[in-house]
Amino acid sequence: MQFASLHHTALLIFDSPMDIGLVVLIALILFGGKKIPELMRGLGQGIKEFKSGMREDYNPPAQTAQTPPPAAPTATPATEEKK
């Protein structure tokens, strides 16, 4: 998502600075002043882990020396034991 598109979406949700203040006030009431930094820290770590996981998916693993597949087993004739 491009920044301009994200910016327009944010403008639709928050029309004025009072809207942002209202959301912050509600968050303070619900979670309290001590809990919000912990929540933001956890959110930041989650985003960081998500981004690193996405990078790992798109980066192909380094090519290593390929080993040949194991040789196929050779067929041996079955022997019957005589009694």
BANUKE-816186 format. One record per residue (C-alpha): x, y, z. Coordinates in steps of 0.5 Angstrom, whole numbers, plus 500, padded with zeros to 3 digits. Layout:
N
XYZ...
//
This chain:
83
500500500503507498503512503499517499493512500494510507494518508487519505485513509487516515484523513477519512478516519480522523477528520480533526485533531479532536478525533485523535485526542478523543481516541487517546483519551479513551485509550488512557481511560481503558488501559491507564497510563502505565499500561500504554507504553507496554502495549506500544512496545509489544506492538512495535516488537510484533511489527518488527518480527512480522517484517523480518519474517516477510523478508525471510520469505522473499530472500531465497536461501543461499545456494550450497554445494549440492550433494547427489541423491543417494544411489538406488538400492540394487535388487538382489535375488531372493534365496530360499532356505532349504530344510
//
